[in-house]
Amino acid sequence: MPIFKWDNAPYEGEHIFDNPPPFHQGLCKYGARPYWSPDGKRIAFVEKAYGDVHEIDLDTRQIRNLTGANGEHHSFLRVLFLRNGDYLLIGPKQFKHHHVSRYVESELWYMDKDASAPPRPLGLTFFEGIGVSAIADRITYSRHGEHDPRLGTIEDFECYVTELDYGPNGAELGATRPIYRSPTGLRRPEPQDFRNNDTEVVMAEYIGPRDRSTTWRTQTRGIDLKTLDVRTYIDEPLTHNEPEGIFPNHEHICLESSCDFVDQFPPIDLWKLKLDGSSRRVRMTRMFDRAPWRASNSNVSPDGKWLAFMVNTYTSEPGFGMGIGLLDLEAWEQSEYAQQWETPAERAELRKKTGEYAETK
């Protein structure tokens, strides 16, 4: 199966939100990386990669631009909420180049919950996204050698937990401790969420180069913050299984999975993964038969009733958004789809019997 190459080309056909699958609905036909407010009444998102931060009121469906006329910086990749409703933004001060701007110079910004002042940089660069605690002013993230030369090279990673301290100007960086050092050999960790009263960090670990490897995979793993022991929740050859948004009960997490195919990227759908070590998952979004559309970058509402997600196409760069949607989780839970749990081992056994996608590179 192919590894699709990015071209970010617009799709000329019908938008997926004009005829959505069951239980899906569109909020807007642009935007990327949605994130729920703590009160569940708003969703913040970036208008585009290296763009401004927008926010939609779910009662009125009105959208406002939080950063467009608010300061000099407009190259954001992500937005998240702290527990008090203040915003954390992620992005470089200015866009220079895909690699440098996303993987080296992307940094953390603070903005108060009223967006009454421009985003303020906190002086922390890191790899990709962060996890934000729902019960404390606390974040988790990873850095590599191009952020901190003491770590080594861009292939040498360490993960951290940092406390945020509040002062007269809002949040500032506080005490920091390392929680995980990746083994050598193309293993790139990205913390995603805190779990179980902040006693565990769930992370993705990207293994191997996707475009020239017969051993690449993305695992979902957990770091015990007391013992620093690491466990693996799902591990599947030639498959991307990335955690993207924990459920409020912390028993499950959303999963971007490419398991519909062998040795293909990007993933097409969002799944629900049990965090009990069983690797059991069930498909939530239904884009696998709606090519070229795909769903990713999900976030579960605080009450667990709705899944916010981003759509784009097979040839879209990760984070290149073509719309923000919602999945009605209560309606989905009552459907036959929510009962179709599987494991990677069961899927592999089925492939052996049917011969489907049996050959890999």
Contacts in CASP RR format, 6 or more apart in sequence:
PFRMAT RR
TARGET T0000
AUTHOR 0000-0000-0000
METHOD contacts of the structure
MODEL  1
MPIFKWDNAPYEGEHIFDNPPPFHQGLCKYGARPYWSPDGKRIAFVEKAY
GDVHEIDLDTRQIRNLTGANGEHHSFLRVLFLRNGDYLLIGPKQFKHHHV
SRYVESELWYMDKDASAPPRPLGLTFFEGIGVSAIADRITYSRHGEHDPR
LGTIEDFECYVTELDYGPNGAELGATRPIYRSPTGLRRPEPQDFRNNDTE
VVMAEYIGPRDRSTTWRTQTRGIDLKTLDVRTYIDEPLTHNEPEGIFPNH
EHICLESSCDFVDQFPPIDLWKLKLDGSSRRVRMTRMFDRAPWRASNSNV
SPDGKWLAFMVNTYTSEPGFGMGIGLLDLEAWEQSEYAQQWETPAERAEL
RKKTGEYAETK
1 261 0 8 1.000
1 262 0 8 1.000
1 263 0 8 1.000
1 264 0 8 1.000
1 357 0 8 1.000
2 264 0 8 1.000
3 210 0 8 1.000
3 211 0 8 1.000
3 263 0 8 1.000
3 264 0 8 1.000
3 265 0 8 1.000
4 264 0 8 1.000
4 265 0 8 1.000
4 266 0 8 1.000
4 314 0 8 1.000
4 315 0 8 1.000
5 315 0 8 1.000
6 315 0 8 1.000
6 316 0 8 1.000
6 317 0 8 1.000
6 320 0 8 1.000
7 315 0 8 1.000
8 315 0 8 1.000
8 316 0 8 1.000
8 317 0 8 1.000
8 320 0 8 1.000
9 313 0 8 1.000
9 315 0 8 1.000
11 292 0 8 1.000
11 293 0 8 1.000
11 313 0 8 1.000
11 322 0 8 1.000
15 29 0 8 1.000
15 322 0 8 1.000
16 24 0 8 1.000
16 287 0 8 1.000
16 290 0 8 1.000
16 293 0 8 1.000
16 311 0 8 1.000
17 24 0 8 1.000
17 25 0 8 1.000
17 26 0 8 1.000
17 29 0 8 1.000
17 311 0 8 1.000
17 323 0 8 1.000
17 325 0 8 1.000
20 26 0 8 1.000
21 285 0 8 1.000
21 286 0 8 1.000
21 287 0 8 1.000
21 290 0 8 1.000
22 286 0 8 1.000
22 331 0 8 1.000
22 335 0 8 1.000
23 327 0 8 1.000
23 328 0 8 1.000
23 331 0 8 1.000
23 332 0 8 1.000
23 335 0 8 1.000
24 285 0 8 1.000
24 286 0 8 1.000
24 325 0 8 1.000
24 326 0 8 1.000
24 327 0 8 1.000
24 328 0 8 1.000
25 325 0 8 1.000
25 326 0 8 1.000
25 328 0 8 1.000
26 323 0 8 1.000
26 324 0 8 1.000
26 325 0 8 1.000
26 326 0 8 1.000
27 43 0 8 1.000
27 56 0 8 1.000
27 61 0 8 1.000
27 308 0 8 1.000
27 323 0 8 1.000
27 324 0 8 1.000
27 325 0 8 1.000
27 326 0 8 1.000
28 56 0 8 1.000
28 63 0 8 1.000
28 323 0 8 1.000
28 324 0 8 1.000
28 325 0 8 1.000
29 322 0 8 1.000
29 323 0 8 1.000
30 47 0 8 1.000
30 48 0 8 1.000
30 321 0 8 1.000
30 322 0 8 1.000
30 323 0 8 1.000
30 324 0 8 1.000
31 45 0 8 1.000
31 46 0 8 1.000
31 47 0 8 1.000
31 48 0 8 1.000
31 54 0 8 1.000
31 310 0 8 1.000
31 321 0 8 1.000
31 322 0 8 1.000
31 323 0 8 1.000
31 324 0 8 1.000
32 45 0 8 1.000
32 46 0 8 1.000
32 47 0 8 1.000
32 48 0 8 1.000
32 49 0 8 1.000
32 297 0 8 1.000
32 310 0 8 1.000
32 312 0 8 1.000
32 319 0 8 1.000
32 320 0 8 1.000
32 321 0 8 1.000
32 323 0 8 1.000
32 324 0 8 1.000
33 45 0 8 1.000
33 46 0 8 1.000
33 77 0 8 1.000
33 78 0 8 1.000
33 79 0 8 1.000
33 297 0 8 1.000
33 310 0 8 1.000
33 319 0 8 1.000
33 321 0 8 1.000
34 43 0 8 1.000
34 44 0 8 1.000
34 45 0 8 1.000
34 297 0 8 1.000
34 298 0 8 1.000
34 299 0 8 1.000
34 308 0 8 1.000
34 309 0 8 1.000
34 310 0 8 1.000
34 324 0 8 1.000
34 325 0 8 1.000
35 43 0 8 1.000
35 44 0 8 1.000
35 45 0 8 1.000
35 78 0 8 1.000
35 79 0 8 1.000
35 80 0 8 1.000
35 81 0 8 1.000
35 299 0 8 1.000
35 308 0 8 1.000
36 42 0 8 1.000
36 43 0 8 1.000
36 81 0 8 1.000
36 299 0 8 1.000
36 300 0 8 1.000
36 301 0 8 1.000
36 302 0 8 1.000
36 308 0 8 1.000
37 43 0 8 1.000
37 44 0 8 1.000
37 81 0 8 1.000
37 85 0 8 1.000
38 81 0 8 1.000
38 83 0 8 1.000
38 84 0 8 1.000
38 85 0 8 1.000
38 134 0 8 1.000
38 302 0 8 1.000
39 302 0 8 1.000
40 58 0 8 1.000
40 301 0 8 1.000
40 302 0 8 1.000
40 303 0 8 1.000
41 57 0 8 1.000
41 58 0 8 1.000
41 59 0 8 1.000
42 55 0 8 1.000
42 56 0 8 1.000
42 57 0 8 1.000
42 58 0 8 1.000
43 55 0 8 1.000
43 56 0 8 1.000
43 58 0 8 1.000
43 299 0 8 1.000
43 308 0 8 1.000
43 324 0 8 1.000
44 53 0 8 1.000
44 54 0 8 1.000
44 55 0 8 1.000
44 66 0 8 1.000
44 79 0 8 1.000
44 80 0 8 1.000
44 81 0 8 1.000
44 87 0 8 1.000
45 53 0 8 1.000
45 54 0 8 1.000
45 55 0 8 1.000
45 56 0 8 1.000
45 79 0 8 1.000
45 310 0 8 1.000
45 324 0 8 1.000
46 52 0 8 1.000
46 53 0 8 1.000
46 54 0 8 1.000
46 76 0 8 1.000
46 77 0 8 1.000
46 78 0 8 1.000
46 79 0 8 1.000
47 53 0 8 1.000
47 54 0 8 1.000
47 65 0 8 1.000
48 320 0 8 1.000
48 321 0 8 1.000
49 77 0 8 1.000
49 317 0 8 1.000
49 319 0 8 1.000
49 320 0 8 1.000
49 321 0 8 1.000
50 75 0 8 1.000
50 76 0 8 1.000
50 77 0 8 1.000
50 91 0 8 1.000
50 92 0 8 1.000
50 95 0 8 1.000
50 101 0 8 1.000
51 74 0 8 1.000
51 75 0 8 1.000
51 76 0 8 1.000
52 65 0 8 1.000
52 66 0 8 1.000
52 67 0 8 1.000
52 68 0 8 1.000
52 74 0 8 1.000
52 76 0 8 1.000
53 65 0 8 1.000
53 66 0 8 1.000
53 67 0 8 1.000
53 76 0 8 1.000
53 79 0 8 1.000
53 87 0 8 1.000
53 89 0 8 1.000
53 111 0 8 1.000
54 63 0 8 1.000
54 64 0 8 1.000
54 65 0 8 1.000
54 66 0 8 1.000
55 63 0 8 1.000
55 64 0 8 1.000
55 66 0 8 1.000
56 62 0 8 1.000
56 63 0 8 1.000
56 324 0 8 1.000
57 63 0 8 1.000
57 64 0 8 1.000
66 87 0 8 1.000
66 111 0 8 1.000
66 115 0 8 1.000
67 73 0 8 1.000
67 74 0 8 1.000
67 76 0 8 1.000
67 89 0 8 1.000
67 111 0 8 1.000
67 115 0 8 1.000
67 118 0 8 1.000
67 119 0 8 1.000
68 74 0 8 1.000
70 111 0 8 1.000
70 115 0 8 1.000
70 117 0 8 1.000
70 118 0 8 1.000
70 119 0 8 1.000
71 118 0 8 1.000
71 119 0 8 1.000
72 118 0 8 1.000
73 93 0 8 1.000
73 94 0 8 1.000
73 109 0 8 1.000
73 118 0 8 1.000
73 119 0 8 1.000
75 91 0 8 1.000
75 92 0 8 1.000
75 93 0 8 1.000
75 94 0 8 1.000
75 95 0 8 1.000
75 101 0 8 1.000
76 89 0 8 1.000
76 90 0 8 1.000
76 91 0 8 1.000
76 109 0 8 1.000
76 119 0 8 1.000
77 90 0 8 1.000
77 91 0 8 1.000
77 102 0 8 1.000
77 106 0 8 1.000
77 319 0 8 1.000
78 89 0 8 1.000
78 90 0 8 1.000
78 91 0 8 1.000
78 129 0 8 1.000
79 87 0 8 1.000
79 88 0 8 1.000
79 89 0 8 1.000
79 90 0 8 1.000
80 87 0 8 1.000
80 88 0 8 1.000
80 89 0 8 1.000
80 90 0 8 1.000
80 130 0 8 1.000
80 131 0 8 1.000
80 132 0 8 1.000
81 87 0 8 1.000
81 88 0 8 1.000
81 132 0 8 1.000
82 88 0 8 1.000
82 132 0 8 1.000
82 137 0 8 1.000
82 164 0 8 1.000
82 171 0 8 1.000
83 133 0 8 1.000
83 134 0 8 1.000
83 135 0 8 1.000
83 136 0 8 1.000
83 137 0 8 1.000
84 113 0 8 1.000
84 137 0 8 1.000
85 113 0 8 1.000
86 110 0 8 1.000
86 111 0 8 1.000
86 112 0 8 1.000
86 113 0 8 1.000
86 170 0 8 1.000
86 171 0 8 1.000
87 110 0 8 1.000
87 111 0 8 1.000
87 112 0 8 1.000
87 113 0 8 1.000
87 115 0 8 1.000
87 119 0 8 1.000
88 108 0 8 1.000
88 109 0 8 1.000
88 110 0 8 1.000
88 111 0 8 1.000
88 130 0 8 1.000
88 132 0 8 1.000
88 139 0 8 1.000
88 171 0 8 1.000
89 108 0 8 1.000
89 109 0 8 1.000
89 110 0 8 1.000
89 111 0 8 1.000
89 119 0 8 1.000
90 106 0 8 1.000
90 107 0 8 1.000
90 108 0 8 1.000
90 109 0 8 1.000
90 129 0 8 1.000
90 130 0 8 1.000
91 101 0 8 1.000
91 105 0 8 1.000
91 106 0 8 1.000
91 107 0 8 1.000
91 109 0 8 1.000
92 100 0 8 1.000
92 101 0 8 1.000
92 102 0 8 1.000
92 105 0 8 1.000
92 106 0 8 1.000
92 107 0 8 1.000
93 105 0 8 1.000
93 107 0 8 1.000
93 121 0 8 1.000
94 101 0 8 1.000
95 101 0 8 1.000
96 105 0 8 1.000
98 317 0 8 1.000
102 128 0 8 1.000
103 127 0 8 1.000
103 128 0 8 1.000
103 146 0 8 1.000
103 154 0 8 1.000
104 125 0 8 1.000
104 146 0 8 1.000
104 147 0 8 1.000
104 154 0 8 1.000
105 125 0 8 1.000
106 125 0 8 1.000
106 126 0 8 1.000
106 128 0 8 1.000
107 121 0 8 1.000
107 122 0 8 1.000
107 123 0 8 1.000
107 124 0 8 1.000
107 125 0 8 1.000
107 126 0 8 1.000
108 121 0 8 1.000
108 122 0 8 1.000
108 123 0 8 1.000
108 124 0 8 1.000
108 125 0 8 1.000
108 126 0 8 1.000
108 130 0 8 1.000
108 139 0 8 1.000
109 119 0 8 1.000
109 120 0 8 1.000
109 121 0 8 1.000
109 122 0 8 1.000
110 119 0 8 1.000
110 120 0 8 1.000
110 122 0 8 1.000
110 170 0 8 1.000
110 171 0 8 1.000
111 117 0 8 1.000
111 118 0 8 1.000
111 119 0 8 1.000
111 120 0 8 1.000
112 170 0 8 1.000
120 169 0 8 1.000
122 171 0 8 1.000
122 172 0 8 1.000
122 173 0 8 1.000
123 173 0 8 1.000
124 141 0 8 1.000
124 162 0 8 1.000
124 173 0 8 1.000
125 143 0 8 1.000
125 147 0 8 1.000
126 141 0 8 1.000
126 142 0 8 1.000
126 143 0 8 1.000
126 147 0 8 1.000
127 141 0 8 1.000
127 142 0 8 1.000
127 143 0 8 1.000
127 144 0 8 1.000
127 147 0 8 1.000
127 157 0 8 1.000
127 188 0 8 1.000
127 190 0 8 1.000
128 142 0 8 1.000
128 190 0 8 1.000
129 141 0 8 1.000
129 190 0 8 1.000
129 192 0 8 1.000
130 139 0 8 1.000
130 140 0 8 1.000
130 141 0 8 1.000
130 191 0 8 1.000
131 139 0 8 1.000
131 140 0 8 1.000
131 141 0 8 1.000
131 191 0 8 1.000
131 192 0 8 1.000
131 193 0 8 1.000
131 194 0 8 1.000
131 201 0 8 1.000
132 138 0 8 1.000
132 139 0 8 1.000
132 194 0 8 1.000
133 139 0 8 1.000
133 194 0 8 1.000
133 198 0 8 1.000
134 194 0 8 1.000
134 302 0 8 1.000
135 194 0 8 1.000
135 197 0 8 1.000
135 198 0 8 1.000
136 163 0 8 1.000
136 198 0 8 1.000
137 163 0 8 1.000
137 164 0 8 1.000
137 165 0 8 1.000
137 166 0 8 1.000
137 171 0 8 1.000
138 161 0 8 1.000
138 162 0 8 1.000
138 163 0 8 1.000
138 164 0 8 1.000
138 194 0 8 1.000
138 198 0 8 1.000
139 161 0 8 1.000
139 162 0 8 1.000
139 164 0 8 1.000
140 159 0 8 1.000
140 160 0 8 1.000
140 161 0 8 1.000
140 162 0 8 1.000
140 179 0 8 1.000
140 191 0 8 1.000
140 194 0 8 1.000
140 201 0 8 1.000
141 159 0 8 1.000
141 160 0 8 1.000
141 162 0 8 1.000
141 191 0 8 1.000
142 157 0 8 1.000
142 158 0 8 1.000
142 159 0 8 1.000
142 160 0 8 1.000
142 180 0 8 1.000
142 182 0 8 1.000
142 188 0 8 1.000
142 189 0 8 1.000
142 190 0 8 1.000
142 191 0 8 1.000
142 203 0 8 1.000
143 151 0 8 1.000
143 157 0 8 1.000
143 158 0 8 1.000
143 160 0 8 1.000
144 151 0 8 1.000
144 152 0 8 1.000
144 153 0 8 1.000
144 154 0 8 1.000
144 155 0 8 1.000
144 156 0 8 1.000
144 157 0 8 1.000
144 158 0 8 1.000
144 188 0 8 1.000
145 151 0 8 1.000
145 152 0 8 1.000
145 153 0 8 1.000
145 154 0 8 1.000
145 156 0 8 1.000
145 157 0 8 1.000
146 153 0 8 1.000
146 154 0 8 1.000
148 158 0 8 1.000
151 157 0 8 1.000
151 158 0 8 1.000
155 184 0 8 1.000
155 185 0 8 1.000
155 186 0 8 1.000
155 188 0 8 1.000
156 182 0 8 1.000
156 184 0 8 1.000
157 181 0 8 1.000
157 182 0 8 1.000
157 187 0 8 1.000
157 188 0 8 1.000
157 189 0 8 1.000
158 178 0 8 1.000
158 180 0 8 1.000
158 181 0 8 1.000
158 182 0 8 1.000
159 178 0 8 1.000
159 179 0 8 1.000
159 180 0 8 1.000
159 181 0 8 1.000
159 182 0 8 1.000
159 189 0 8 1.000
159 191 0 8 1.000
159 201 0 8 1.000
159 203 0 8 1.000
159 223 0 8 1.000
160 176 0 8 1.000
160 177 0 8 1.000
160 178 0 8 1.000
160 179 0 8 1.000
161 176 0 8 1.000
161 177 0 8 1.000
161 179 0 8 1.000
161 201 0 8 1.000
161 225 0 8 1.000
162 173 0 8 1.000
162 174 0 8 1.000
162 175 0 8 1.000
162 176 0 8 1.000
163 174 0 8 1.000
163 175 0 8 1.000
163 176 0 8 1.000
164 171 0 8 1.000
164 172 0 8 1.000
164 173 0 8 1.000
164 174 0 8 1.000
165 171 0 8 1.000
165 172 0 8 1.000
165 173 0 8 1.000
165 174 0 8 1.000
166 172 0 8 1.000
179 201 0 8 1.000
179 223 0 8 1.000
179 225 0 8 1.000
179 228 0 8 1.000
180 189 0 8 1.000
180 203 0 8 1.000
180 223 0 8 1.000
180 228 0 8 1.000
180 230 0 8 1.000
182 188 0 8 1.000
182 189 0 8 1.000
182 205 0 8 1.000
185 208 0 8 1.000
186 207 0 8 1.000
186 208 0 8 1.000
186 209 0 8 1.000
187 205 0 8 1.000
187 206 0 8 1.000
187 207 0 8 1.000
187 208 0 8 1.000
188 205 0 8 1.000
188 206 0 8 1.000
188 207 0 8 1.000
189 203 0 8 1.000
189 204 0 8 1.000
189 205 0 8 1.000
189 206 0 8 1.000
189 221 0 8 1.000
190 203 0 8 1.000
190 204 0 8 1.000
190 205 0 8 1.000
190 206 0 8 1.000
191 201 0 8 1.000
191 202 0 8 1.000
191 203 0 8 1.000
191 223 0 8 1.000
192 201 0 8 1.000
192 202 0 8 1.000
192 203 0 8 1.000
192 204 0 8 1.000
192 242 0 8 1.000
192 243 0 8 1.000
192 244 0 8 1.000
192 245 0 8 1.000
192 246 0 8 1.000
192 253 0 8 1.000
193 201 0 8 1.000
193 202 0 8 1.000
193 243 0 8 1.000
193 245 0 8 1.000
193 246 0 8 1.000
193 253 0 8 1.000
194 200 0 8 1.000
194 201 0 8 1.000
194 202 0 8 1.000
194 246 0 8 1.000
195 201 0 8 1.000
195 202 0 8 1.000
195 222 0 8 1.000
195 246 0 8 1.000
195 250 0 8 1.000
195 275 0 8 1.000
196 250 0 8 1.000
198 225 0 8 1.000
199 224 0 8 1.000
199 225 0 8 1.000
199 226 0 8 1.000
200 222 0 8 1.000
200 223 0 8 1.000
200 224 0 8 1.000
200 225 0 8 1.000
201 222 0 8 1.000
201 223 0 8 1.000
201 225 0 8 1.000
202 220 0 8 1.000
202 221 0 8 1.000
202 222 0 8 1.000
202 233 0 8 1.000
202 243 0 8 1.000
202 246 0 8 1.000
202 253 0 8 1.000
202 275 0 8 1.000
203 220 0 8 1.000
203 221 0 8 1.000
203 222 0 8 1.000
203 223 0 8 1.000
203 243 0 8 1.000
204 218 0 8 1.000
204 219 0 8 1.000
204 220 0 8 1.000
204 221 0 8 1.000
204 242 0 8 1.000
204 243 0 8 1.000
205 218 0 8 1.000
205 219 0 8 1.000
205 221 0 8 1.000
206 218 0 8 1.000
206 242 0 8 1.000
207 215 0 8 1.000
207 216 0 8 1.000
207 217 0 8 1.000
207 218 0 8 1.000
207 219 0 8 1.000
208 215 0 8 1.000
208 216 0 8 1.000
208 217 0 8 1.000
209 216 0 8 1.000
210 216 0 8 1.000
210 265 0 8 1.000
214 238 0 8 1.000
214 360 0 8 1.000
214 361 0 8 1.000
215 237 0 8 1.000
215 238 0 8 1.000
216 238 0 8 1.000
217 235 0 8 1.000
217 236 0 8 1.000
217 237 0 8 1.000
217 238 0 8 1.000
217 239 0 8 1.000
217 240 0 8 1.000
217 241 0 8 1.000
218 239 0 8 1.000
218 240 0 8 1.000
218 241 0 8 1.000
218 242 0 8 1.000
219 232 0 8 1.000
219 233 0 8 1.000
219 234 0 8 1.000
219 235 0 8 1.000
219 241 0 8 1.000
220 232 0 8 1.000
220 233 0 8 1.000
220 234 0 8 1.000
220 241 0 8 1.000
220 242 0 8 1.000
220 243 0 8 1.000
220 253 0 8 1.000
220 255 0 8 1.000
220 273 0 8 1.000
221 230 0 8 1.000
221 231 0 8 1.000
221 232 0 8 1.000
221 233 0 8 1.000
222 230 0 8 1.000
222 231 0 8 1.000
222 232 0 8 1.000
222 233 0 8 1.000
223 229 0 8 1.000
223 230 0 8 1.000
224 230 0 8 1.000
224 231 0 8 1.000
231 277 0 8 1.000
232 277 0 8 1.000
233 243 0 8 1.000
233 253 0 8 1.000
233 273 0 8 1.000
233 275 0 8 1.000
233 277 0 8 1.000
233 279 0 8 1.000
234 241 0 8 1.000
234 255 0 8 1.000
234 273 0 8 1.000
234 279 0 8 1.000
234 281 0 8 1.000
234 344 0 8 1.000
235 241 0 8 1.000
235 279 0 8 1.000
235 344 0 8 1.000
236 259 0 8 1.000
236 279 0 8 1.000
236 344 0 8 1.000
237 360 0 8 1.000
238 262 0 8 1.000
238 263 0 8 1.000
238 360 0 8 1.000
238 361 0 8 1.000
239 257 0 8 1.000
239 258 0 8 1.000
239 259 0 8 1.000
239 262 0 8 1.000
239 344 0 8 1.000
240 256 0 8 1.000
240 257 0 8 1.000
240 258 0 8 1.000
240 265 0 8 1.000
240 266 0 8 1.000
240 267 0 8 1.000
241 255 0 8 1.000
241 256 0 8 1.000
241 257 0 8 1.000
241 258 0 8 1.000
241 259 0 8 1.000
241 273 0 8 1.000
242 255 0 8 1.000
242 256 0 8 1.000
242 257 0 8 1.000
242 267 0 8 1.000
243 253 0 8 1.000
243 254 0 8 1.000
243 255 0 8 1.000
243 273 0 8 1.000
244 253 0 8 1.000
244 254 0 8 1.000
244 255 0 8 1.000
244 256 0 8 1.000
244 270 0 8 1.000
244 296 0 8 1.000
244 297 0 8 1.000
244 298 0 8 1.000
244 299 0 8 1.000
245 253 0 8 1.000
245 254 0 8 1.000
245 298 0 8 1.000
245 299 0 8 1.000
245 300 0 8 1.000
246 252 0 8 1.000
246 253 0 8 1.000
246 254 0 8 1.000
246 300 0 8 1.000
247 253 0 8 1.000
247 254 0 8 1.000
247 272 0 8 1.000
247 300 0 8 1.000
247 304 0 8 1.000
248 300 0 8 1.000
248 302 0 8 1.000
248 303 0 8 1.000
248 304 0 8 1.000
250 275 0 8 1.000
251 274 0 8 1.000
251 275 0 8 1.000
251 276 0 8 1.000
252 272 0 8 1.000
252 273 0 8 1.000
252 274 0 8 1.000
252 275 0 8 1.000
253 272 0 8 1.000
253 273 0 8 1.000
253 275 0 8 1.000
254 270 0 8 1.000
254 271 0 8 1.000
254 272 0 8 1.000
254 273 0 8 1.000
254 284 0 8 1.000
254 298 0 8 1.000
254 299 0 8 1.000
254 300 0 8 1.000
254 307 0 8 1.000
255 270 0 8 1.000
255 271 0 8 1.000
255 272 0 8 1.000
255 273 0 8 1.000
255 281 0 8 1.000
256 267 0 8 1.000
256 270 0 8 1.000
256 271 0 8 1.000
256 296 0 8 1.000
256 297 0 8 1.000
256 298 0 8 1.000
257 267 0 8 1.000
257 269 0 8 1.000
257 270 0 8 1.000
257 271 0 8 1.000
257 281 0 8 1.000
258 264 0 8 1.000
258 265 0 8 1.000
258 266 0 8 1.000
258 267 0 8 1.000
258 268 0 8 1.000
259 267 0 8 1.000
259 271 0 8 1.000
259 281 0 8 1.000
259 344 0 8 1.000
259 347 0 8 1.000
260 268 0 8 1.000
260 269 0 8 1.000
260 288 0 8 1.000
261 357 0 8 1.000
262 351 0 8 1.000
262 357 0 8 1.000
262 358 0 8 1.000
262 359 0 8 1.000
262 360 0 8 1.000
263 360 0 8 1.000
263 361 0 8 1.000
266 294 0 8 1.000
266 296 0 8 1.000
266 314 0 8 1.000
266 316 0 8 1.000
266 318 0 8 1.000
267 294 0 8 1.000
267 296 0 8 1.000
268 287 0 8 1.000
268 288 0 8 1.000
268 294 0 8 1.000
268 295 0 8 1.000
268 314 0 8 1.000
269 283 0 8 1.000
269 284 0 8 1.000
269 285 0 8 1.000
269 286 0 8 1.000
269 287 0 8 1.000
269 288 0 8 1.000
269 294 0 8 1.000
269 295 0 8 1.000
270 283 0 8 1.000
270 284 0 8 1.000
270 285 0 8 1.000
270 295 0 8 1.000
270 296 0 8 1.000
270 298 0 8 1.000
270 307 0 8 1.000
270 309 0 8 1.000
270 327 0 8 1.000
271 281 0 8 1.000
271 282 0 8 1.000
271 283 0 8 1.000
271 284 0 8 1.000
272 281 0 8 1.000
272 282 0 8 1.000
272 284 0 8 1.000
273 279 0 8 1.000
273 280 0 8 1.000
273 281 0 8 1.000
274 280 0 8 1.000
274 281 0 8 1.000
278 343 0 8 1.000
279 343 0 8 1.000
279 344 0 8 1.000
279 345 0 8 1.000
280 341 0 8 1.000
280 342 0 8 1.000
280 343 0 8 1.000
281 341 0 8 1.000
281 342 0 8 1.000
281 343 0 8 1.000
282 337 0 8 1.000
282 338 0 8 1.000
282 339 0 8 1.000
282 340 0 8 1.000
282 341 0 8 1.000
282 342 0 8 1.000
283 337 0 8 1.000
283 340 0 8 1.000
284 307 0 8 1.000
284 327 0 8 1.000
284 329 0 8 1.000
284 332 0 8 1.000
284 337 0 8 1.000
285 295 0 8 1.000
285 307 0 8 1.000
285 309 0 8 1.000
285 327 0 8 1.000
286 337 0 8 1.000
287 293 0 8 1.000
287 294 0 8 1.000
287 295 0 8 1.000
287 311 0 8 1.000
291 314 0 8 1.000
292 313 0 8 1.000
292 314 0 8 1.000
292 315 0 8 1.000
293 311 0 8 1.000
293 312 0 8 1.000
293 313 0 8 1.000
294 311 0 8 1.000
294 312 0 8 1.000
294 313 0 8 1.000
294 314 0 8 1.000
294 316 0 8 1.000
295 309 0 8 1.000
295 310 0 8 1.000
295 311 0 8 1.000
296 309 0 8 1.000
296 310 0 8 1.000
296 311 0 8 1.000
296 312 0 8 1.000
296 318 0 8 1.000
296 319 0 8 1.000
297 309 0 8 1.000
297 310 0 8 1.000
297 319 0 8 1.000
298 307 0 8 1.000
298 308 0 8 1.000
298 309 0 8 1.000
298 310 0 8 1.000
299 307 0 8 1.000
299 308 0 8 1.000
299 309 0 8 1.000
300 306 0 8 1.000
300 307 0 8 1.000
300 308 0 8 1.000
300 329 0 8 1.000
301 307 0 8 1.000
301 308 0 8 1.000
304 329 0 8 1.000
305 328 0 8 1.000
305 329 0 8 1.000
305 330 0 8 1.000
306 326 0 8 1.000
306 327 0 8 1.000
306 328 0 8 1.000
306 329 0 8 1.000
307 326 0 8 1.000
307 327 0 8 1.000
307 329 0 8 1.000
308 324 0 8 1.000
308 325 0 8 1.000
308 326 0 8 1.000
309 324 0 8 1.000
309 325 0 8 1.000
309 326 0 8 1.000
309 327 0 8 1.000
310 319 0 8 1.000
310 321 0 8 1.000
310 322 0 8 1.000
310 323 0 8 1.000
310 324 0 8 1.000
310 325 0 8 1.000
311 321 0 8 1.000
311 322 0 8 1.000
311 323 0 8 1.000
311 324 0 8 1.000
311 325 0 8 1.000
312 319 0 8 1.000
312 320 0 8 1.000
312 321 0 8 1.000
312 322 0 8 1.000
312 323 0 8 1.000
313 322 0 8 1.000
316 322 0 8 1.000
332 338 0 8 1.000
350 356 0 8 1.000
351 357 0 8 1.000
351 358 0 8 1.000
352 358 0 8 1.000
END
